[in-house]
Amino acid sequence: MRVLGVDPGLTRCGVGVVEGVPGRPCALVAYYVVQSDPSEDLAQRLLHLDRRLAELVAEHQPESVAVERVFSQHNVRTVMGTAQASAVAVLAGARAGLPVTTYTPSEVKAAITGSGQADKAQITSMVTRLLRLDAPPKPADAADALALAICHVWRGGTRSKLAAAAQAAAARQRGGRK
């Protein structure tokens, strides 16, 4: 399974692509940080992010997209920009016909480190170890995006397999009732 993970941000949006299967180590495909100038017009910044995400989806051909779910922050301005970038990421996946799943920061932290309270340094360290990288991905936005993608491979892949098994069992039951 190839997953494109997005750590949404208006100024810096992390994007990470990994391949893997549940229960096994993932392999790094690529990572990026899409940047925009805070002094630019909001519409142009969102358009730039949209175009770049569309390019990355087309280039890497992921099977699904994982996006960090926006959570409440004290700074309304920051959360608004993050929410707008998140919407662009969800739209990029949907436009490509891909399933899009959102994860809370706690879900990602728990999947990667075993603790929903892990800090950024712990996430970066574990992503570096899990992907067997020589150096940590920088900046932290890239490591967070890779953590999202790994989380989806491990959790989303399992969810997908369970859902498919449930559908197959339901179809067998329907077929047996004829």
N, C-alpha and C positions, 0 to 999 in steps of 0.2 A: 504494500500500500504506500502510495506517495502522497504526502500531506504538505500543504502550504500553510504555515502558521503565521498569524499576524498579531503583533503587539501594537495596537492602534495608538497613534499620536499624530497631532497635526504638524508639529515642528519636526519630530523624528518618529517615523513609523518603522518598527522592526518587522522584517519578513524573513522567515526561515523555511527551508524545504528539506524534508527528511524522507527516507524510505525505511520501511520496516514492517514487522508483524508483531501482534501482541505477544508479550512474554519473551521477546528476543531483543538484543541491542539494535538500535536504529543506525542507519548510515547517513552521514551528512551529504546533501546534494549541493546546497548553496545557502548563503544568507546575505542580506542586504539591509541597509537603512535608507529609507526614502525620506529625504529632507525637503523642507520648504522654509522659505524666509518669512518670519513673523511679520515683517513690514509689508508683505505683499497682500493684495486683496484676497479675502477669504475664498471667494468663488474660484479664483485662479489656483489657490493652494489645494483646494479639494479636487479641482480638475487635474492638476498635476499628479496627485495621489491616485486618482482613478485611472489615469492613463498608464502610470507606472505599474500599478497592480495588475491591470489588464495585460500588459506586456509580460510580466512575470508569470502569470497564469498561462499565457500562451506559450511562453518559452519552456516552462517546466512541466506542463501537462499534469498537474496533481489530480488525484482521484477525489480529494475532498479538501475543504478549507476549514481551519480552526482559528477562531478569533477570540481574543480576550474580551469577556463581558465587562462592560463599563460598570463600575461601582461608584457609589456616592463618595464624593470627596468634599472637603471643606471649601475648596476654591472652585466656585461655580464656573468661572471662565475656563479653567483647566478641564473640568469634566465636560463642558460643552464641546471643546475642541476634540477631546478624546472620543466623545459620542459621535461626533460628525465623522471622524476618521474611521471609527468602527462601522458606521453605516456604509461608508464607501467600500470597506473591505468585504462586508457581507454582500453588498451589491455586486462586487467583482466576481465573487464565487457564484452567486445566483445567475448572473448574466452568462457565465460560462456553463451553466447547467450542472454545477457541482453541488453536492450536499455541503451545507455550512453548519458548523456546530460552534456554539459559544461556551466558554469555560470561565468560571470565576478565577481570580488570582489564587484563592485558597485551594481550589481543585487542582490547578496546575502545580502549585507548590507541593501538595500532598502526593501527587503522582510522581513527581521528579525526585523529591527529597525524603518523602515519608512523613513530612510535617507541613501542615497547612500554614504554619507560622514562619516558615523559612524566609531569610532575607535575600536580597539581590545577589550578594556574594555567594551564598550557598547555592542558589539556582545556577549561577554562572559556573561554579566549581563542578556541580553535578552534570550539567550539560556538557562541559569539557570532558569529563570522565566517561559519560554515557556514549558520547559520539567518538571517543578515543582521539581527541584533537591534541595537537602539539601545543597549542596556545588557546587561551579563552577567547571566544568570539567577542569582539568589541564593536560598538559600545554595548551597554547592558540591554538595550532595546533588541539587538540581534539575538542575544542569549535568551531573552524572554520569548521571542518569536519561535526559536528552536524548541524551547521548553513546551510551548503550546503544541507544536507539531508532534513532539514525542508523546505528550499527554494524549493527544488524539489517537495516535497509532495504538497506544496501549489501552486506552479506555474506550475510545470511539470505535476502534476495530472490534473490540469485544462486544460492544453494544450492537454493532451492525451484525455480527455473527449470531448473537442471541436473537435479534429481531428476525433474521433470515430463517433461523431454526424454528422459531415460533410460527412464522408464516408457512413453512414447509409442513409442520405438524398439523396446523389448521387445515391446510389443503388436503393432507392425507385423511384427516377426519371427515372432511366434506366428501371426499372421494369414496370413503367406506360406507357412507350413508345412502348411497344410491339405491 
